[in-house]
Amino acid sequence: MKATIWHNPKCSKSREALELLHDKGVDVEVVKYLESKPSKEEIEEILSKLHISARELMRTKEDLYKELELKSVMDEQMLVAAMVENPKLIERPIVITQKGVVIGRPPEKVLELF
């Protein structure tokens, strides 16, 4: 099986999820989303597949979230735009397969796709 992971190598949860995928023998495409920022369309597609709001995809405890005062923003498109501009705000890791999409929190959640 093939999978894509939106990965941050500095994040322990992201590293654990990637290791679980490798242990399962999954062919993984690693996207370092902090370096190659996802587009508005890619983020919207993830939101659609997860059936969640933009805020639910955000790291709301991140200092940047507080600095940008995003708690008071109710407009979905503005929240998506903030994630496009600042991918650090995107919850990680995100694993994408033909079967579906999951946020790997906890990392074992990625195993639901296999």
Chimera marker file (.cmm) of the C-alpha trace (Angstrom):
<marker_set name="trace">
<marker id="1" x="0.000" y="0.000" z="0.000" r="1" g="1" b="0" radius="0.5"/>
<marker id="2" x="1.043" y="3.594" z="-0.634" r="1" g="1" b="0" radius="0.5"/>
<marker id="3" x="0.712" y="6.577" z="1.657" r="1" g="1" b="0" radius="0.5"/>
<marker id="4" x="1.721" y="10.212" z="1.819" r="1" g="1" b="0" radius="0.5"/>
<marker id="5" x="2.663" y="11.778" z="5.139" r="1" g="1" b="0" radius="0.5"/>
<marker id="6" x="2.791" y="15.495" z="5.837" r="1" g="1" b="0" radius="0.5"/>
<marker id="7" x="5.813" y="15.235" z="8.081" r="1" g="1" b="0" radius="0.5"/>
<marker id="8" x="7.813" y="17.446" z="10.416" r="1" g="1" b="0" radius="0.5"/>
<marker id="9" x="11.066" y="15.633" z="11.263" r="1" g="1" b="0" radius="0.5"/>
<marker id="10" x="11.412" y="17.719" z="14.455" r="1" g="1" b="0" radius="0.5"/>
<marker id="11" x="8.088" y="16.408" z="15.803" r="1" g="1" b="0" radius="0.5"/>
<marker id="12" x="8.261" y="13.203" z="17.851" r="1" g="1" b="0" radius="0.5"/>
<marker id="13" x="4.652" y="12.254" z="16.995" r="1" g="1" b="0" radius="0.5"/>
<marker id="14" x="5.382" y="12.706" z="13.302" r="1" g="1" b="0" radius="0.5"/>
<marker id="15" x="8.542" y="10.583" z="13.553" r="1" g="1" b="0" radius="0.5"/>
<marker id="16" x="6.623" y="7.871" z="15.450" r="1" g="1" b="0" radius="0.5"/>
<marker id="17" x="3.876" y="7.795" z="12.814" r="1" g="1" b="0" radius="0.5"/>
<marker id="18" x="6.439" y="7.524" z="10.009" r="1" g="1" b="0" radius="0.5"/>
<marker id="19" x="8.172" y="4.676" z="11.844" r="1" g="1" b="0" radius="0.5"/>
<marker id="20" x="4.840" y="2.843" z="12.258" r="1" g="1" b="0" radius="0.5"/>
<marker id="21" x="4.216" y="3.157" z="8.519" r="1" g="1" b="0" radius="0.5"/>
<marker id="22" x="7.689" y="1.822" z="7.717" r="1" g="1" b="0" radius="0.5"/>
<marker id="23" x="7.176" y="-1.059" z="10.180" r="1" g="1" b="0" radius="0.5"/>
<marker id="24" x="3.949" y="-1.949" z="8.309" r="1" g="1" b="0" radius="0.5"/>
<marker id="25" x="5.895" y="-2.029" z="5.049" r="1" g="1" b="0" radius="0.5"/>
<marker id="26" x="3.997" y="0.921" z="3.610" r="1" g="1" b="0" radius="0.5"/>
<marker id="27" x="5.486" y="2.723" z="0.599" r="1" g="1" b="0" radius="0.5"/>
<marker id="28" x="5.584" y="6.250" z="2.031" r="1" g="1" b="0" radius="0.5"/>
<marker id="29" x="5.994" y="9.549" z="0.222" r="1" g="1" b="0" radius="0.5"/>
<marker id="30" x="7.287" y="12.028" z="2.795" r="1" g="1" b="0" radius="0.5"/>
<marker id="31" x="6.206" y="15.634" z="2.313" r="1" g="1" b="0" radius="0.5"/>
<marker id="32" x="8.075" y="18.042" z="4.562" r="1" g="1" b="0" radius="0.5"/>
<marker id="33" x="5.182" y="20.483" z="4.587" r="1" g="1" b="0" radius="0.5"/>
<marker id="34" x="7.113" y="23.210" z="6.430" r="1" g="1" b="0" radius="0.5"/>
<marker id="35" x="9.533" y="23.353" z="3.476" r="1" g="1" b="0" radius="0.5"/>
<marker id="36" x="7.110" y="22.766" z="0.598" r="1" g="1" b="0" radius="0.5"/>
<marker id="37" x="4.046" y="24.624" z="1.825" r="1" g="1" b="0" radius="0.5"/>
<marker id="38" x="0.689" y="23.047" z="0.984" r="1" g="1" b="0" radius="0.5"/>
<marker id="39" x="-1.604" y="25.075" z="-1.237" r="1" g="1" b="0" radius="0.5"/>
<marker id="40" x="-5.006" y="26.399" z="-0.291" r="1" g="1" b="0" radius="0.5"/>
<marker id="41" x="-6.534" y="23.654" z="-2.454" r="1" g="1" b="0" radius="0.5"/>
<marker id="42" x="-4.507" y="20.908" z="-0.772" r="1" g="1" b="0" radius="0.5"/>
<marker id="43" x="-5.547" y="22.081" z="2.695" r="1" g="1" b="0" radius="0.5"/>
<marker id="44" x="-9.191" y="22.347" z="1.630" r="1" g="1" b="0" radius="0.5"/>
<marker id="45" x="-9.028" y="18.809" z="0.193" r="1" g="1" b="0" radius="0.5"/>
<marker id="46" x="-7.634" y="17.468" z="3.499" r="1" g="1" b="0" radius="0.5"/>
<marker id="47" x="-10.387" y="19.281" z="5.437" r="1" g="1" b="0" radius="0.5"/>
<marker id="48" x="-13.019" y="17.831" z="3.132" r="1" g="1" b="0" radius="0.5"/>
<marker id="49" x="-11.684" y="14.280" z="3.465" r="1" g="1" b="0" radius="0.5"/>
<marker id="50" x="-11.409" y="14.579" z="7.256" r="1" g="1" b="0" radius="0.5"/>
<marker id="51" x="-14.861" y="16.224" z="7.531" r="1" g="1" b="0" radius="0.5"/>
<marker id="52" x="-13.491" y="18.818" z="9.952" r="1" g="1" b="0" radius="0.5"/>
<marker id="53" x="-13.296" y="22.603" z="10.170" r="1" g="1" b="0" radius="0.5"/>
<marker id="54" x="-10.126" y="24.567" z="9.494" r="1" g="1" b="0" radius="0.5"/>
<marker id="55" x="-9.719" y="25.264" z="13.214" r="1" g="1" b="0" radius="0.5"/>
<marker id="56" x="-9.790" y="21.535" z="13.965" r="1" g="1" b="0" radius="0.5"/>
<marker id="57" x="-6.748" y="21.127" z="11.696" r="1" g="1" b="0" radius="0.5"/>
<marker id="58" x="-4.853" y="23.870" z="13.516" r="1" g="1" b="0" radius="0.5"/>
<marker id="59" x="-2.342" y="23.666" z="16.324" r="1" g="1" b="0" radius="0.5"/>
<marker id="60" x="-4.243" y="26.006" z="18.634" r="1" g="1" b="0" radius="0.5"/>
<marker id="61" x="-1.625" y="25.777" z="21.390" r="1" g="1" b="0" radius="0.5"/>
<marker id="62" x="1.081" y="27.042" z="19.042" r="1" g="1" b="0" radius="0.5"/>
<marker id="63" x="2.487" y="30.467" z="20.029" r="1" g="1" b="0" radius="0.5"/>
<marker id="64" x="1.966" y="31.655" z="16.465" r="1" g="1" b="0" radius="0.5"/>
<marker id="65" x="-1.767" y="30.870" z="16.723" r="1" g="1" b="0" radius="0.5"/>
<marker id="66" x="-1.958" y="33.199" z="19.732" r="1" g="1" b="0" radius="0.5"/>
<marker id="67" x="0.271" y="35.854" z="18.130" r="1" g="1" b="0" radius="0.5"/>
<marker id="68" x="-1.960" y="35.993" z="15.042" r="1" g="1" b="0" radius="0.5"/>
<marker id="69" x="-5.047" y="36.192" z="17.304" r="1" g="1" b="0" radius="0.5"/>
<marker id="70" x="-6.714" y="33.390" z="15.345" r="1" g="1" b="0" radius="0.5"/>
<marker id="71" x="-8.989" y="32.398" z="18.225" r="1" g="1" b="0" radius="0.5"/>
<marker id="72" x="-11.269" y="35.297" z="17.343" r="1" g="1" b="0" radius="0.5"/>
<marker id="73" x="-11.300" y="34.534" z="13.594" r="1" g="1" b="0" radius="0.5"/>
<marker id="74" x="-14.503" y="32.758" z="12.544" r="1" g="1" b="0" radius="0.5"/>
<marker id="75" x="-14.026" y="32.857" z="8.767" r="1" g="1" b="0" radius="0.5"/>
<marker id="76" x="-12.946" y="29.440" z="7.422" r="1" g="1" b="0" radius="0.5"/>
<marker id="77" x="-11.160" y="30.936" z="4.415" r="1" g="1" b="0" radius="0.5"/>
<marker id="78" x="-9.113" y="33.232" z="6.659" r="1" g="1" b="0" radius="0.5"/>
<marker id="79" x="-8.078" y="30.251" z="8.798" r="1" g="1" b="0" radius="0.5"/>
<marker id="80" x="-7.105" y="28.258" z="5.698" r="1" g="1" b="0" radius="0.5"/>
<marker id="81" x="-5.133" y="31.274" z="4.433" r="1" g="1" b="0" radius="0.5"/>
<marker id="82" x="-3.314" y="31.457" z="7.782" r="1" g="1" b="0" radius="0.5"/>
<marker id="83" x="-2.275" y="27.784" z="7.401" r="1" g="1" b="0" radius="0.5"/>
<marker id="84" x="-1.107" y="28.371" z="3.821" r="1" g="1" b="0" radius="0.5"/>
<marker id="85" x="1.013" y="31.314" z="4.996" r="1" g="1" b="0" radius="0.5"/>
<marker id="86" x="2.159" y="29.582" z="8.192" r="1" g="1" b="0" radius="0.5"/>
<marker id="87" x="2.208" y="25.781" z="7.750" r="1" g="1" b="0" radius="0.5"/>
<marker id="88" x="3.557" y="25.506" z="11.298" r="1" g="1" b="0" radius="0.5"/>
<marker id="89" x="-0.094" y="25.983" z="12.329" r="1" g="1" b="0" radius="0.5"/>
<marker id="90" x="-1.137" y="22.697" z="10.672" r="1" g="1" b="0" radius="0.5"/>
<marker id="91" x="-1.609" y="19.748" z="13.023" r="1" g="1" b="0" radius="0.5"/>
<marker id="92" x="0.761" y="16.903" z="12.271" r="1" g="1" b="0" radius="0.5"/>
<marker id="93" x="1.315" y="14.328" z="11.062" r="1" g="1" b="0" radius="0.5"/>
<marker id="94" x="-1.306" y="13.904" z="8.374" r="1" g="1" b="0" radius="0.5"/>
<marker id="95" x="-1.366" y="10.580" z="6.520" r="1" g="1" b="0" radius="0.5"/>
<marker id="96" x="-3.147" y="10.294" z="3.193" r="1" g="1" b="0" radius="0.5"/>
<marker id="97" x="-4.029" y="7.024" z="1.424" r="1" g="1" b="0" radius="0.5"/>
<marker id="98" x="-6.602" y="5.924" z="-1.124" r="1" g="1" b="0" radius="0.5"/>
<marker id="99" x="-8.578" y="4.574" z="1.840" r="1" g="1" b="0" radius="0.5"/>
<marker id="100" x="-8.722" y="7.928" z="3.622" r="1" g="1" b="0" radius="0.5"/>
<marker id="101" x="-6.935" y="10.578" z="5.654" r="1" g="1" b="0" radius="0.5"/>
<marker id="102" x="-6.048" y="10.715" z="9.358" r="1" g="1" b="0" radius="0.5"/>
<marker id="103" x="-4.244" y="13.047" z="11.696" r="1" g="1" b="0" radius="0.5"/>
<marker id="104" x="-1.705" y="10.869" z="13.500" r="1" g="1" b="0" radius="0.5"/>
<marker id="105" x="-2.492" y="11.988" z="17.031" r="1" g="1" b="0" radius="0.5"/>
<marker id="106" x="-1.792" y="9.682" z="18.679" r="1" g="1" b="0" radius="0.5"/>
<marker id="107" x="0.595" y="8.189" z="16.086" r="1" g="1" b="0" radius="0.5"/>
<marker id="108" x="-1.145" y="4.783" z="16.268" r="1" g="1" b="0" radius="0.5"/>
<marker id="109" x="-4.167" y="6.421" z="14.635" r="1" g="1" b="0" radius="0.5"/>
<marker id="110" x="-2.400" y="6.080" z="11.261" r="1" g="1" b="0" radius="0.5"/>
<marker id="111" x="-2.810" y="2.302" z="11.517" r="1" g="1" b="0" radius="0.5"/>
<marker id="112" x="-6.586" y="2.754" z="11.016" r="1" g="1" b="0" radius="0.5"/>
<marker id="113" x="-5.829" y="3.204" z="7.334" r="1" g="1" b="0" radius="0.5"/>
<marker id="114" x="-4.188" y="-0.223" z="6.963" r="1" g="1" b="0" radius="0.5"/>
<link id1="1" id2="2" r="1" g="1" b="0" radius="0.2"/>
<link id1="2" id2="3" r="1" g="1" b="0" radius="0.2"/>
<link id1="3" id2="4" r="1" g="1" b="0" radius="0.2"/>
<link id1="4" id2="5" r="1" g="1" b="0" radius="0.2"/>
<link id1="5" id2="6" r="1" g="1" b="0" radius="0.2"/>
<link id1="6" id2="7" r="1" g="1" b="0" radius="0.2"/>
<link id1="7" id2="8" r="1" g="1" b="0" radius="0.2"/>
<link id1="8" id2="9" r="1" g="1" b="0" radius="0.2"/>
<link id1="9" id2="10" r="1" g="1" b="0" radius="0.2"/>
<link id1="10" id2="11" r="1" g="1" b="0" radius="0.2"/>
<link id1="11" id2="12" r="1" g="1" b="0" radius="0.2"/>
<link id1="12" id2="13" r="1" g="1" b="0" radius="0.2"/>
<link id1="13" id2="14" r="1" g="1" b="0" radius="0.2"/>
<link id1="14" id2="15" r="1" g="1" b="0" radius="0.2"/>
<link id1="15" id2="16" r="1" g="1" b="0" radius="0.2"/>
<link id1="16" id2="17" r="1" g="1" b="0" radius="0.2"/>
<link id1="17" id2="18" r="1" g="1" b="0" radius="0.2"/>
<link id1="18" id2="19" r="1" g="1" b="0" radius="0.2"/>
<link id1="19" id2="20" r="1" g="1" b="0" radius="0.2"/>
<link id1="20" id2="21" r="1" g="1" b="0" radius="0.2"/>
<link id1="21" id2="22" r="1" g="1" b="0" radius="0.2"/>
<link id1="22" id2="23" r="1" g="1" b="0" radius="0.2"/>
<link id1="23" id2="24" r="1" g="1" b="0" radius="0.2"/>
<link id1="24" id2="25" r="1" g="1" b="0" radius="0.2"/>
<link id1="25" id2="26" r="1" g="1" b="0" radius="0.2"/>
<link id1="26" id2="27" r="1" g="1" b="0" radius="0.2"/>
<link id1="27" id2="28" r="1" g="1" b="0" radius="0.2"/>
<link id1="28" id2="29" r="1" g="1" b="0" radius="0.2"/>
<link id1="29" id2="30" r="1" g="1" b="0" radius="0.2"/>
<link id1="30" id2="31" r="1" g="1" b="0" radius="0.2"/>
<link id1="31" id2="32" r="1" g="1" b="0" radius="0.2"/>
<link id1="32" id2="33" r="1" g="1" b="0" radius="0.2"/>
<link id1="33" id2="34" r="1" g="1" b="0" radius="0.2"/>
<link id1="34" id2="35" r="1" g="1" b="0" radius="0.2"/>
<link id1="35" id2="36" r="1" g="1" b="0" radius="0.2"/>
<link id1="36" id2="37" r="1" g="1" b="0" radius="0.2"/>
<link id1="37" id2="38" r="1" g="1" b="0" radius="0.2"/>
<link id1="38" id2="39" r="1" g="1" b="0" radius="0.2"/>
<link id1="39" id2="40" r="1" g="1" b="0" radius="0.2"/>
<link id1="40" id2="41" r="1" g="1" b="0" radius="0.2"/>
<link id1="41" id2="42" r="1" g="1" b="0" radius="0.2"/>
<link id1="42" id2="43" r="1" g="1" b="0" radius="0.2"/>
<link id1="43" id2="44" r="1" g="1" b="0" radius="0.2"/>
<link id1="44" id2="45" r="1" g="1" b="0" radius="0.2"/>
<link id1="45" id2="46" r="1" g="1" b="0" radius="0.2"/>
<link id1="46" id2="47" r="1" g="1" b="0" radius="0.2"/>
<link id1="47" id2="48" r="1" g="1" b="0" radius="0.2"/>
<link id1="48" id2="49" r="1" g="1" b="0" radius="0.2"/>
<link id1="49" id2="50" r="1" g="1" b="0" radius="0.2"/>
<link id1="50" id2="51" r="1" g="1" b="0" radius="0.2"/>
<link id1="51" id2="52" r="1" g="1" b="0" radius="0.2"/>
<link id1="52" id2="53" r="1" g="1" b="0" radius="0.2"/>
<link id1="53" id2="54" r="1" g="1" b="0" radius="0.2"/>
<link id1="54" id2="55" r="1" g="1" b="0" radius="0.2"/>
<link id1="55" id2="56" r="1" g="1" b="0" radius="0.2"/>
<link id1="56" id2="57" r="1" g="1" b="0" radius="0.2"/>
<link id1="57" id2="58" r="1" g="1" b="0" radius="0.2"/>
<link id1="58" id2="59" r="1" g="1" b="0" radius="0.2"/>
<link id1="59" id2="60" r="1" g="1" b="0" radius="0.2"/>
<link id1="60" id2="61" r="1" g="1" b="0" radius="0.2"/>
<link id1="61" id2="62" r="1" g="1" b="0" radius="0.2"/>
<link id1="62" id2="63" r="1" g="1" b="0" radius="0.2"/>
<link id1="63" id2="64" r="1" g="1" b="0" radius="0.2"/>
<link id1="64" id2="65" r="1" g="1" b="0" radius="0.2"/>
<link id1="65" id2="66" r="1" g="1" b="0" radius="0.2"/>
<link id1="66" id2="67" r="1" g="1" b="0" radius="0.2"/>
<link id1="67" id2="68" r="1" g="1" b="0" radius="0.2"/>
<link id1="68" id2="69" r="1" g="1" b="0" radius="0.2"/>
<link id1="69" id2="70" r="1" g="1" b="0" radius="0.2"/>
<link id1="70" id2="71" r="1" g="1" b="0" radius="0.2"/>
<link id1="71" id2="72" r="1" g="1" b="0" radius="0.2"/>
<link id1="72" id2="73" r="1" g="1" b="0" radius="0.2"/>
<link id1="73" id2="74" r="1" g="1" b="0" radius="0.2"/>
<link id1="74" id2="75" r="1" g="1" b="0" radius="0.2"/>
<link id1="75" id2="76" r="1" g="1" b="0" radius="0.2"/>
<link id1="76" id2="77" r="1" g="1" b="0" radius="0.2"/>
<link id1="77" id2="78" r="1" g="1" b="0" radius="0.2"/>
<link id1="78" id2="79" r="1" g="1" b="0" radius="0.2"/>
<link id1="79" id2="80" r="1" g="1" b="0" radius="0.2"/>
<link id1="80" id2="81" r="1" g="1" b="0" radius="0.2"/>
<link id1="81" id2="82" r="1" g="1" b="0" radius="0.2"/>
<link id1="82" id2="83" r="1" g="1" b="0" radius="0.2"/>
<link id1="83" id2="84" r="1" g="1" b="0" radius="0.2"/>
<link id1="84" id2="85" r="1" g="1" b="0" radius="0.2"/>
<link id1="85" id2="86" r="1" g="1" b="0" radius="0.2"/>
<link id1="86" id2="87" r="1" g="1" b="0" radius="0.2"/>
<link id1="87" id2="88" r="1" g="1" b="0" radius="0.2"/>
<link id1="88" id2="89" r="1" g="1" b="0" radius="0.2"/>
<link id1="89" id2="90" r="1" g="1" b="0" radius="0.2"/>
<link id1="90" id2="91" r="1" g="1" b="0" radius="0.2"/>
<link id1="91" id2="92" r="1" g="1" b="0" radius="0.2"/>
<link id1="92" id2="93" r="1" g="1" b="0" radius="0.2"/>
<link id1="93" id2="94" r="1" g="1" b="0" radius="0.2"/>
<link id1="94" id2="95" r="1" g="1" b="0" radius="0.2"/>
<link id1="95" id2="96" r="1" g="1" b="0" radius="0.2"/>
<link id1="96" id2="97" r="1" g="1" b="0" radius="0.2"/>
<link id1="97" id2="98" r="1" g="1" b="0" radius="0.2"/>
<link id1="98" id2="99" r="1" g="1" b="0" radius="0.2"/>
<link id1="99" id2="100" r="1" g="1" b="0" radius="0.2"/>
<link id1="100" id2="101" r="1" g="1" b="0" radius="0.2"/>
<link id1="101" id2="102" r="1" g="1" b="0" radius="0.2"/>
<link id1="102" id2="103" r="1" g="1" b="0" radius="0.2"/>
<link id1="103" id2="104" r="1" g="1" b="0" radius="0.2"/>
<link id1="104" id2="105" r="1" g="1" b="0" radius="0.2"/>
<link id1="105" id2="106" r="1" g="1" b="0" radius="0.2"/>
<link id1="106" id2="107" r="1" g="1" b="0" radius="0.2"/>
<link id1="107" id2="108" r="1" g="1" b="0" radius="0.2"/>
<link id1="108" id2="109" r="1" g="1" b="0" radius="0.2"/>
<link id1="109" id2="110" r="1" g="1" b="0" radius="0.2"/>
<link id1="110" id2="111" r="1" g="1" b="0" radius="0.2"/>
<link id1="111" id2="112" r="1" g="1" b="0" radius="0.2"/>
<link id1="112" id2="113" r="1" g="1" b="0" radius="0.2"/>
<link id1="113" id2="114" r="1" g="1" b="0" radius="0.2"/>
</marker_set>
